[in-house]
């Protein structure tokens, strides 16, 4: 299990726990990642049986398993020993430093995924990000004792942007799973029928829509980037890594020119590292494209 989680971490857009962080912080961040990954995998689990044309496990099975995870969160924060290594790690490294409610929010986001498969407006999608993404940033701030109201506001922008960018990378994959995160109002406005998402390559209309969505997410990320300058010590390094990963993802998506169905959109490690150094420099130098 640990090796699988490590492999999954390597595929994320941002460094989950930079190697130069102290062991205490790295252990806590890995524990949080293991929980979040477990919840997401439970919500996305397709099982071995094919109950319908998408191959999804019966939604009720996923709901029951997510509810069990939610119950285990409550038990863990109550000080009980839960027979699950994911929760054992949380109890050892996280529960005395982070509010319980953020972990319930992450479960609730996945429960929402079981019955909400379309978002009519951009605002509705942002509401989803408030459950699915923003709690992660708040958890990180709490781990570093930086959980202040101004920091939380900026962190929410960073995390929302990271979530949006991940959605724009995974348009085809999400469609195959029966979900469309592109706001319906935007698809209508750009003349993109849902069937365009089933193609091997993006239509001109879809490419235009994706360029718009990428630039909007980039703006949200830029709104939250001042968080790096506000933080000090290890928290600054950690959060800078997340922001750098988001910036590198924006660059990768821009290179596709909106062709998110037929081209790879993963950011390069070199690009993330270069942006991390710029974010941490005393004076900002030339901005990377």
Secondary structure, DSSP 8 states (H G I E B T S, - for coil): -HHHHHHHHHTSSS-SS-TTS-HHHHHHHHHHHHHHHHHHHHHH---SS--STT----HHHHHHHHHHHHHHHHHHHTT---SSHHHHHHHHHTTTTS-THHHHHHHHHHHHHTT--B-SSHHHHHHHHHHHTHHHHHHHHHHTT---HHHHHHHHHHHHHHHHHHHHHSHHHHHHTT-B-S-HHHHHHTT--GGGGGSSS--HHHHHHHHHHHHHHHHHHHHHHTHHHH--THHHHHHHHHHHHHHHHHHHHHHHTT--SSS-----HHHHHHHHHHHHSSS--S---
